[in-house]
Amino acid sequence: MCSEPPNVTAGGQSCPVRYQCAGCPHFETDPSYLPELRAYADQLRKEREAMLVAGAAEWRSSTSAARSTS
C-alpha cells in the first residue's frame, strides 16, 4: 500500500521510484502480505541469479573466443 500523495491520486501509476517499494518511506504493509512479498523477493533473486549465470557464460564464451583468435 502506497501513501505517497501524487501516486495515490494517480492510482499507483505515478511513482517516481517504481518497483522499489520496500525501501520507500511511503510504503505500508501488514503481516497478511508477507507470503506474497516473500514470493516476490524469491522471484527477483531467481531472476538475478539467472542473469548472473547467463552473464558469466557469455563472458566465458567471449574470453575463450578472444584467446582462440590471439
SELODO-853181 format. One record per atom (N, C-alpha, C): x, y, z. Coordinates in steps of 0.02 Angstrom, whole numbers, padded with zeros to 5 digits, always signed. Example, Ala and Ser with C-alpha at 12.3 -4.5 7.8 and 13.67 -1.06 7.14 Angstrom:
2
+00660-00284+00390/+00615-00225+00390/+00660-00165+00390/+00642-00112+00354/+00684-00053+00357/+00645+00002+00394/
//
This chain:
70
+00042-00059+00000/+00000+00000+00000/+00044+00062+00000/+00031+00106-00045/+00071+00167-00052/+00031+00227-00026/+00065+00268+00014/+00032+00327+00041/+00062+00391+00012/+00103+00386-00040/+00134+00444-00070/+00079+00482-00109/+00062+00544-00089/+00003+00579-00116/-00004+00580-00192/+00046+00601-00232/+00036+00602-00305/+00024+00532-00333/+00056+00482-00303/+00047+00413-00328/-00023+00387-00311/-00047+00404-00251/-00115+00383-00232/-00166+00416-00278/-00157+00480-00291/-00202+00517-00335/-00203+00486-00405/-00145+00463-00428/-00140+00434-00495/-00155+00359-00496/-00181+00333-00442/-00200+00262-00440/-00141+00215-00443/-00084+00237-00416/-00025+00195-00415/+00016+00198-00479/+00001+00243-00524/+00035+00247-00588/+00084+00306-00593/+00099+00338-00536/+00141+00398-00539/+00199+00394-00489/+00224+00335-00476/+00278+00327-00428/+00345+00347-00460/+00383+00392-00428/+00447+00412-00457/+00501+00358-00450/+00493+00311-00406/+00542+00257-00397/+00508+00189-00403/+00481+00174-00460/+00443+00113-00472/+00482+00051-00450/+00445+00003-00423/+00469-00063-00405/+00522-00063-00350/+00524-00011-00311/+00570-00007-00254/+00531+00008-00190/+00471-00018-00186/+00426-00002-00132/+00455-00015-00063/+00488-00072-00054/+00511-00091+00012/+00558-00039+00043/+00593-00002+00002/+00638+00048+00028/+00608+00118+00033/+00545+00124+00016/+00512+00189+00014/+00477+00204+00080/+00484+00265+00106/+00451+00282+00169/+00375+00286+00162/+00348+00288+00101/+00276+00291+00091/+00244+00221+00086/+00285+00170+00086/+00261+00101+00081/+00237+00076+00148/+00177+00048+00149/+00149+00020+00210/+00122-00050+00195/+00131-00095+00241/+00104-00162+00232/+00085-00191+00300/+00056-00249+00299/+00040-00283+00361/+00059-00357+00352/+00060-00395+00405/+00084-00465+00401/+00046-00509+00351/-00015-00491+00334/-00053-00533+00288/-00021-00534+00218/+00021-00486+00202/+00054-00484+00136/+00123-00518+00136/+00146-00542+00193/+00213-00571+00196/+00224-00628+00147/+00178-00676+00141/+00190-00730+00092/+00199-00704+00021/+00158-00655+00001/+00164-00627-00066/+00230-00589-00074/+00249-00551-00023/+00312-00513-00027/+00372-00560-00029/+00370-00614+00010/+00425-00663+00009/+00429-00697-00060/+00372-00715-00088/+00372-00746-00154/+00400-00698-00206/+00382-00635-00202/+00408-00585-00249/+00484-00577-00241/+00507-00575-00179/+00579-00569-00167/+00616-00631-00193/+00587-00690-00183/+00617-00751-00209/+00621-00750-00285/+00568-00726-00318/+00567-00721-00390/+00622-00674-00415/+00630-00617-00382/+00682-00569-00401/+00751-00600-00393/+00762-00638-00338/+00826-00670-00327/+00841-00721-00382/+00790-00762-00400/+00800-00812-00453/+00816-00779-00519/+00782-00724-00536/+00795-00689-00598/+00866-00660-00598/+00887-00632-00541/+00954-00604-00536/+01006-00658-00544/+00996-00715-00511/+01043-00770-00517/+01047-00796-00588/+00990-00801-00622/+00990-00823-00692/+01028-00774-00736/+01019-00709-00723/+01056-00659-00762/+01130-00664-00748/+01150-00676-00686/+01221-00682-00670/+01251-00743-00703/+01215-00798-00703/+01239-00859-00735/+01246-00848-00810/+01196-00817-00840/+01198-00803-00912/+01255-00756-00929/+01265-00706-00887/+01320-00659-00898/+01388-00692-00891/+01395-00738-00843/+01458-00774-00834/+01471-00819-00894/+01419-00853-00918/+01427-00896-00976/+01447-00855-01038/+01416-00798-01046/+01433-00755-01103/+01505-00730-01097/+01525-00712-01036/+01593-00688-01025/+01643-00743-01041/+01629-00804-01016/+01675-00860-01030/+01679-00873-01105/+01622-00869-01139/+01620-00880-01211/+01661-00827-01248/+01653-00764-01230/+01690-00711-01264/+01764-00714-01247/+01781-00735-01186/+01851-00740-01166/+01886-00796-01204/+01852-00854-01210/+01883-00909-01246/+01888-00894-01321/+01840-00858-01348/+01843-00837-01419/+01901-00790-01430/+01913-00745-01384/+01968-00697-01389/+02035-00734-01386/+02039-00785-01344/+02102-00823-01338/+02116-00861-01402/+02064-00889-01432/+02075-00929-01493/+02094-00886-01553/+02077-00823-01552/+02096-00779-01608/+02163-00745-01596/+02192-00752-01536/+02255-00720-01521/+02313-00760-01546/
//
